[in-house]
Amino acid sequence: MSSTILLDVKDRVATITFKRGKYNQFTEEETAQVNAALRHCADSNEVGAVILTGSGKYYSAGADFSSSLNLRLPKTMREHVARYNESVFNAYITFPKPIIAAVNGPAVGMAVTTASLTDVILAAPSASFHTPFVHIGLPPEGCSSFNFARIMGEENAAVLLKEGRKIDAQTALQFGFVKEVVPEPGLLERATQVAHDLMQNQPQRPIIRDNLVKKLQQVNAEESIALGQAVLEKPFLQANAKNATAKGDTATAWAFWGLLTMYPLISRL
């Protein structure tokens, strides 16, 4: 596929590997490549199941929002973010074959919510799961406002969404979010075994079997509109300006501080 999104197929199991820098963050370019890889796998008779994993110590640190905040009219930017976000998750919702997340390290934001739209999550002991939306002025995304409670119950879902707490692999297993914690040297091997088992015994995805696709698409559309509105609101701009400053990312920090300076105008457009 590319140097940052790798696709390998062996014995009808496709492995899509995120490989962008240290943290495997997704820009719009990377998510487009993942979506293209999923479309290829959906259409190919040579692929019966898909594994998602990360390269290095991280699974993925989620979305790199700086790639979406180009110079646009505020209304156009809100609409663009909403469409982009919806397209990312619809690629997982509509995927017709078994799909497994082999989470080899920390997963943040979009990396967690896309994993929740797979059929099985396997985690290395070093994995963690963090959806800090409440701390950065964003609403839930990736169907998490519905899907997290469906998977692990309201109380456990609130830990990730309302409290914004990071949980480790064992806690995710106890919550029912993760199916197995697997020693990392054997993570992909175990994921491959699960993929073959699903192909042979459960080729129909549970969300298709349980008639959840339309519901998830509806939730995704509603969440995406809310996200599009939130990215130009003060809480999100302030959080990202502070985070970029703390990381020494001067260019991104100035971009967000600039948007904050123009907020009185932006809020009216």
WOVENGI-V416109 format. One record per backbone hydrogen bond with DSSP energy under -0.5 kcal/mol. NH is the residue of the N-H (numbers start at 1). CO is the residue of the C=O. E is the energy in kcal/mol with one decimal. If there is no record, write none. Layout:
# WOVENGI-V416109
NH/CO/E + NH/CO/E
This chain:
# WOVENGI-V416109
2/5/-1.6 + 6/17/-2.5 + 8/15/-1.9 + 10/13/-2.2 + 13/10/-1.9 + 14/12/-0.6 + 14/49/-2.6 + 15/8/-3.3 + 16/14/-0.5 + 16/51/-3.2 + 17/6/-2.4 + 17/15/-0.6 + 18/53/-2.5 + 19/4/-3.3 + 21/19/-0.5 + 24/20/-1.8 + 25/20/-0.7 + 26/62/-3.1 + 27/25/-0.6 + 31/27/-2.3 + 32/28/-2.0 + 33/29/-1.9 + 34/30/-2.5 + 35/31/-2.6 + 36/32/-2.2 + 37/33/-2.4 + 38/34/-2.5 + 39/35/-2.4 + 40/36/-2.4 + 41/37/-2.4 + 42/38/-2.5 + 43/39/-2.0 + 44/40/-1.4 + 47/44/-1.1 + 48/12/-3.5 + 49/12/-1.3 + 50/98/-2.1 + 51/14/-3.0 + 52/100/-2.9 + 53/16/-2.2 + 54/102/-0.5 + 55/18/-2.1 + 58/55/-0.7 + 59/106/-1.7 + 60/106/-1.7 + 61/23/-2.1 + 64/26/-3.3 + 65/63/-1.0 + 67/64/-1.6 + 68/65/-1.9 + 69/65/-0.9 + 70/68/-1.4 + 72/70/-0.8 + 77/73/-2.7 + 78/74/-2.7 + 79/75/-2.1 + 80/76/-2.5 + 81/77/-2.8 + 82/78/-2.1 + 83/79/-2.4 + 84/80/-2.9 + 85/81/-2.8 + 86/82/-2.2 + 87/83/-2.2 + 88/84/-1.9 + 89/85/-1.6 + 90/86/-2.2 + 91/87/-1.3 + 92/88/-0.5 + 92/89/-0.8 + 93/89/-2.5 + 94/90/-2.5 + 95/92/-0.6 + 98/48/-0.6 + 100/50/-2.8 + 101/120/-2.7 + 102/52/-3.4 + 102/100/-0.6 + 103/101/-0.9 + 103/122/-3.0 + 104/102/-1.0 + 106/57/-0.5 + 107/128/-2.2 + 108/60/-2.0 + 109/130/-2.8 + 111/108/-2.2 + 112/109/-1.3 + 113/109/-2.1 + 114/110/-2.6 + 115/111/-1.2 + 116/112/-1.8 + 117/114/-1.3 + 118/115/-1.8 + 119/99/-2.8 + 120/99/-1.1 + 122/101/-3.0 + 122/120/-0.5 + 123/180/-2.4 + 124/103/-2.7 + 127/124/-2.0 + 128/105/-0.7 + 129/167/-2.7 + 130/107/-1.8 + 135/132/-1.3 + 136/132/-0.8 + 136/133/-1.2 + 138/133/-2.4 + 144/141/-1.5 + 146/143/-1.4 + 147/143/-3.8 + 148/144/-1.2 + 150/146/-1.5 + 151/147/-2.2 + 152/148/-3.0 + 153/149/-2.0 + 157/153/-2.3 + 158/154/-2.1 + 159/155/-1.0 + 160/156/-1.1 + 161/157/-2.6 + 162/158/-0.9 + 163/158/-2.4 + 165/159/-2.5 + 167/129/-2.5 + 169/127/-1.2 + 172/168/-2.4 + 173/169/-2.0 + 174/170/-2.3 + 175/171/-2.5 + 176/172/-0.7 + 176/173/-0.7 + 177/172/-2.0 + 178/172/-1.6 + 179/121/-2.8 + 180/121/-1.0 + 182/123/-2.8 + 182/180/-0.6 + 186/183/-2.1 + 187/184/-1.8 + 190/186/-2.5 + 191/187/-2.4 + 192/188/-2.3 + 193/189/-1.9 + 194/190/-2.5 + 195/191/-2.5 + 196/192/-2.3 + 197/193/-2.2 + 198/194/-2.7 + 199/195/-2.4 + 200/196/-2.0 + 201/197/-2.8 + 202/198/-2.1 + 205/203/-0.5 + 208/205/-0.9 + 209/205/-2.6 + 210/206/-2.8 + 211/208/-1.5 + 212/207/-2.9 + 213/207/-0.8 + 216/212/-2.7 + 217/213/-2.4 + 218/214/-2.2 + 219/215/-2.5 + 220/216/-2.7 + 221/217/-2.3 + 222/218/-2.2 + 223/219/-3.0 + 224/220/-2.4 + 225/221/-1.7 + 226/222/-1.9 + 227/223/-2.5 + 228/224/-2.5 + 229/225/-1.7 + 230/226/-2.1 + 231/227/-1.7 + 232/229/-1.1 + 233/230/-2.0 + 237/233/-2.1 + 238/234/-3.1 + 239/235/-2.1 + 240/236/-2.3 + 241/237/-2.2 + 242/238/-2.3 + 243/239/-2.4 + 244/240/-2.5 + 245/241/-2.0 + 246/242/-2.5 + 247/243/-1.7 + 248/244/-0.5 + 248/245/-1.1 + 249/244/-2.5 + 250/248/-1.5 + 253/249/-2.5 + 254/250/-2.7 + 255/251/-1.8 + 256/252/-2.2 + 257/253/-2.8 + 258/254/-2.5 + 259/255/-1.8 + 260/256/-2.2 + 261/257/-2.2 + 262/258/-1.6 + 263/260/-1.4 + 265/262/-1.0 + 266/262/-2.8 + 267/263/-3.1 + 268/265/-1.3 + 269/265/-0.6 + 269/266/-1.5
